[in-house]
Amino acid sequence: MIGVLINKEGKLTDFFNWEKIELYKEGFFNHPITVFQNTMDHPVGLQEFRENLEKTAEKLQGCRILLGTGFSGLPYQYFDSKNFILCESDTYSCDILAEIIKQLDKIEASQETELSKGSEEMALTPVPVDHEGNYFLDFLKLQKYHPELTSKKVLLPFFATELFQTITIICSHKMPWLDVVLEQKQLECSEKRENGAYTLLISHKICKEQC
């Protein structure tokens, strides 16, 4: 469903001036299936305003799109965090609502195709980067396309069976189970955090001491 913000004059407006929200079902844009009024008087304090946003979100169950003249500040932050799709326009009509759905369907289809393509192309195990036994795994990217895979599923078989010199892993955090493996396999790990991600470099202690 699409929620359309309407002011006192019956025109499209923003979240600071809306008097009612009309809910339209996708494919049926001639008449709203539900209309609910803004019960909060204007102006209001910040806390009351936030509470009004929360109450409004509760009434918007089943609605995934909001249309208004603009979204900014607290309303934008709040509804964006709730995964609403926020669309802006100067006015609204059946054709505009239909066009919004059409464009969003195209975007979602494109994203699904990209995700499917990336999933097919993504290696499910660490990949060699040379002929010297050095490997690389971008676990952040792997989880994007294969969220069902855990670090244990991907890395424990590698550590158990693969002959390697080093492996570089990009991840969101150092895995809690990794220290046990490092000790058992006589491995060592250096880590670096940059741009919210960790880069782990794992190598053999014995190999390093002999080199």
N, C-alpha and C positions, 0 to 999 in steps of 0.2 A: 504494500500500500504506500501511497504518497501522502504526506501531511503538508497542507498548504497554509501558510501563516497569513491571516487576514486582519486588517485594522478596522476601526470604526466606520470608515467610509466604504468598506467592502473591497478594498484594494490590497494587493500583495504588500507585505511589510516585513519587518525584522522581528527578532525576539525581544526587543525593548518596547515595541509598540503594538504587539498583537492583541486582538480581542477574542479571536476564535481560531481554531484550527479545523480545517475541513479535511477529512480523510477520503481519498479516492482509491478504489480498487483498480489494479492494473487491468487495462482493457475496457474499463467502464468509467469514462471521464465526464459524462454528461451531468451526473449528479453525485454529490458526496454520499458515501454510505453512512458516515457518522460526522457529527459536528459537536465539538465541545468548547465551552466558553472559558476565558481566562477569568478566574475568580479573584485574582490578586489585584488590589488597587494600585494605582501609580501615583507618585513614585514609591519605591520600597527600598529598604536597606539591603546590604549585600547578603546577609544571612537569609532574609526573607526571599530574596531573588533566587538564591541557590535552592532553597526549599521548593520554590515554585517550579524551577527546572526539573527537580526530582519528581514532583507530582505530575508534571507534564509528561515526562518520560514514561511513567507508569501507565498513563492513559494511552500512550502510543505503542502499546504491545502489538506486535504484528506489523508495524510500520518500519520500513527500512530506509525511506527517503524523506527528507524534509526540503521544502521549497520556500524560499523567502527572498527578499531583496538584498540581503547581505547577512553574513555570519561572522562575528568577530568577538574578541574578548572571552568572557566566561561562558556564554552560550555555545560558542564554537568549541572551546576546550571540552566542555561537558559532553555535548552530543557527539563530538568526534571520538571521545574516549569510550562512548557507548556503541561505537561502530555504525552510527548513522551516516548515510551518504547525504552530504549537504550540497544542495544545488541553489544557484543564485540566478535571478532574472528580474527584469523591471516590471513584468506583468505576467499573467498566467492565462491559459486557455486550454481547451481540450487538446489542441494540436501541440502546444508546448509540453504538456504532461506526457503525451504519447511519444514525442521526440526524446524526452528525458529517458524514458524506458528503453527506447530503441538504441540510444547511444550507450546506455549502461549495459545492455545486453551484449553489444558489440565488444565493449571493453572487457567484460567478464569472459566472453568466449575467447578473446585474444589471450587473456591471462591464463585460462585453462589450457590453451594450446601451447603456450610458452612453458607452462609448468610441466605438461606432459612430455614435451620435447626435451626439456632439461632433465626430467626424470629418466628418460631413455638413454641420454648421453652421459649421465653422471656415473662415474666408477663407484662401485660399492665397497671397494677396499683401497688401502693406501697404494699409490702408484709410484713406480720407480722414476726418478728424475735423471738418472745417469746409469752407467754400467759399473759403478763402484759400490753399489749396495745402499744408496741413499734414497729414501722414500719421502713422499709428501701426502698429507691428507687434510683437506679443508672440511672439517667436520661440521662447521656452521653451514656451509653450502649444502653438504650432503643431507643434513637434517631438514633443510628447506624443502628439498624434493622428496625426501624419504623420512618423514617424521616418525615412522614406526621403528626405525633403526636406533638402537642405543649405542653408546660408546663401547660398552662391553661386547656387544654382538659384532661390532666392526673390528675392534682392536685386539681382543683376547686371542682369536684365531691367528692373527698376524704375529703376535708376540710368541705364540706357541709353535708356529711352523715355519716362519719366514727367516731366512738368513739375511741380516741387514747390518749396515754399519751405523746409519742414523735414520731417524724418522722425524720429520717436522709436522706438527699438528696445529691447525688453527681451530680454536674452540672458545666457548664462552667462559670456561673456568677449568681449572685443573681437576680431573676426575678423582673423587675420593678413593677409588679402588686402585689407582695407579701406583701409589707408594708401595703397596704389597708386591706388585709385579716388578717394580724397579729393584726391590731388594732380592726377590727370588731369582731374577735373571741377571743380576749384577749390572744393572743399567743405572744411568744417571740422567737427570733432567734439569735443563735450564729453562727458565720461563721469562717472557717479556710481555707486558701489557701495553697495548696501543689501540686507540680508537674503540675502546670498549671490548676488545677481543684479546685473547691470550695466544701467544705463539710458543709452543713447547718444542724444545729440541732434545730428543732422547738419543743417547748413544751408549755404547758399551764401555764400562770402566776399564776392563782388561785391554780392550783394543786401544783405548786412549793412552794407557800407561805404556804399552809396547811401542806406540808410534813415536 
